[in-house]
Amino acid sequence: MYEVAIIGAGPAGIEAAKSTFFYKLKSILIEKSYGHFGGVCLNEGCIPAKYYLNASSYNLELEVLYQKKNHIIDSIKEDALSYLQKKGIEIIWGKAQLYNEHKIKIEEKIIEAKNIIVAVGSNPFELIKVDRKRVFFAEDIFALTNIPQKILIVGAGAVGLEIACLLHNLKRDVLVIEKEERILPTFDRFLSNRLRIILERKGIKIRLKENITNYNIDDFDMVLLATGRVPNINDLGADKIGISMNGEWINVDMYLKTKISNIYAAGDITGNKLLACVAEAEGKVAVDNIVGNQRKLDLVGLPECVFTYPQLSSVGILEEEAEKRNIKYNIIKSNFLKFSSSYVYSDTDGFIEILFDENENILGAGIISLKASELISILSLAIRSSLKIGQLKKATFIHPTLSEIISKSLRM
C-alpha cells in the first residue's frame, strides 16, 4: 500500500509528489498519459502562452514559434519527469477513477493508498460547440502551425486578452468581445479600464457588453473561446464515494481535506484561484497536512498578473475593493513617464499605484508595465513581510531599472 497516491501530474500534483519525497513517503503519481504530464500550464497554458507572447514580438514566423515551443515543453517535461523518477517516486500512466476511500482504479489495475490527493485540474468552458474547423478553445492556438487572418475572441479575461496580444503581434486582425461592462472583470476597475485604452490604442479591437449570439461566426476565419474553466471531474468517481462538492468543484476545508478524512484536493479542482503558483502551494500544503503539520493555505500577498502587452499585475486590496469594504486608505499613483528608466526600456505606458493605511501598512498595489509580473513580486514580498510604506520608500534600487520606480514614486 502506498502512503500517498496523487491523481494528476499538473503543478499541484508534481509539487505534492516532490513533497512526499521530502517526507520520505512511499508515493505514486498518476497521469492519463505522458502527453498530459505537466498539466495545462506546461502543455497548453502558462509556458507556451508566455513564450509565444515574448517571442512573437521579435517577428518570428509561426512555424518557428511552434517548433521552439515544442522543444521547450519537451525539455521541461523530460527534466521534471527524470527528477521525480530519480527520487523514487513511482509514475503510472492511465485514467484514474476513485474506487473507494483507499482504492484507485487505473484502467484495469487497482492500487491502494492510505491517503489520496486529487489534483486533476480544470478544462476550458465550452460556451458554444467546439468543432475544430472554425471554433476552438484559446489554448488550441499552440497546437496550430497555420493561423488565419480574421479572428474573434470570446471573453476578455486574462486568457482572451493574452491570446489577443500575441495574435496582434503576429499581425492578425483581432476582435475581442466581452459580456461584462469591462475587460478583466475580476481585477480593479481603474486598472482594467486603463489597460483597455492602451490595448485599443495599439490596434486590438474590444467590444464590451457583447454576446456571441450577436455575431455570425461565419464572418470570421476563426473563433476562439476564452470564457472560463470547469473542473476536470468527469468519470473521476468523486460523487460515488461521497466526496462533497462546492457547486461543480470539490469542496475542501482550510487544510485542503475533503469530507473523506484521508482524501485531499489541490489545484484548480478546488475552484480556488486558478493559478499555477496557487496549485503548487496547495500541493505542498496537502502533503504537509497528511504528515500532521496542520498547515492552512496562506494566500496573503498573493500577486496576480495578466501577461498582455503591457502586462497588468496586482496584489492585495485596491481602490474598488477598499471602497466596497469601507476601508480607509491613502493612495499614491504615478505614470512611468516621470522616470528616466521608462524611456530606457520603452515602457512609457507604465503606471503604478500603491495603497496604504493610516499606520503605513501596505494594503495593495497595481502595476501596468512590460515587466509588471516581475515588479509586483517586490510589493507582494513587502506585504507578506509586513513592511511599512516608509521602509519601502527608503529602499534603494539599481539605476536605471524599472524597479526603482517603486520607491521613487513614493518619494514624489
Stockholm file with secondary structure:
# STOCKHOLM 1.0

chainA/1-412         MYEVAIIGAGPAGIEAAKSTFFYKLKSILIEKSYGHFGGVCLNEGCIPAKYYLNASSYNLELEVLYQKKNHIIDSIKEDALSYLQKKGIEIIWGKAQLYNEHKIKIEEKIIEAKNIIVAVGSNPFELIKVDRKRVFFAEDIFALTNIPQKILIVGAGAVGLEIACLLHNLKRDVLVIEKEERILPTFDRFLSNRLRIILERKGIKIRLKENITNYNIDDFDMVLLATGRVPNINDLGADKIGISMNGEWINVDMYLKTKISNIYAAGDITGNKLLACVAEAEGKVAVDNIVGNQRKLDLVGLPECVFTYPQLSSVGILEEEAEKRNIKYNIIKSNFLKFSSSYVYSDTDGFIEILFDENENILGAGIISLKASELISILSLAIRSSLKIGQLKKATFIHPTLSEIISKSLRM
#=GR chainA/1-412 SS CEEEEEECCSHHHHHHHHHHHHTTCCEEEEESCGGGTTHHHHHTSHHHHHHHHHHGGGTCCHHHHHHHHHHHHHHHHHHHHHHHHHTTCEEEESCEEECSSSEEEETTEEEEEEEEEECCCEEECCSSCCCSSSEEEGGGGGGCSCCCSEEEEECCSHHHHHHHHHHHHTTCEEEEEESSSSSSTTSCHHHHHHHHHHHHHHTCEEEESCCGGGSCGGGSSEEEECSCEEECCTTSCTTTTTCCEETTEECCCTTSBCSSTTEEECSGGGTSCCCHHHHHHHHHHHHHHHTTCCCCCCCTTCEEEECSSSEEEEEECCHHHHHHTTCCCEEEEEEGGGSHHHHHTTCTTCEEEEEECTTCBEEEEEEEETTHHHHHHHHHHHHHTTCBHHHHHHCCCCSSCSTHHHHHHHTC
#=GC SS_cons         CEEEEEECCSHHHHHHHHHHHHTTCCEEEEESCGGGTTHHHHHTSHHHHHHHHHHGGGTCCHHHHHHHHHHHHHHHHHHHHHHHHHTTCEEEESCEEECSSSEEEETTEEEEEEEEEECCCEEECCSSCCCSSSEEEGGGGGGCSCCCSEEEEECCSHHHHHHHHHHHHTTCEEEEEESSSSSSTTSCHHHHHHHHHHHHHHTCEEEESCCGGGSCGGGSSEEEECSCEEECCTTSCTTTTTCCEETTEECCCTTSBCSSTTEEECSGGGTSCCCHHHHHHHHHHHHHHHTTCCCCCCCTTCEEEECSSSEEEEEECCHHHHHHTTCCCEEEEEEGGGSHHHHHTTCTTCEEEEEECTTCBEEEEEEEETTHHHHHHHHHHHHHTTCBHHHHHHCCCCSSCSTHHHHHHHTC
//
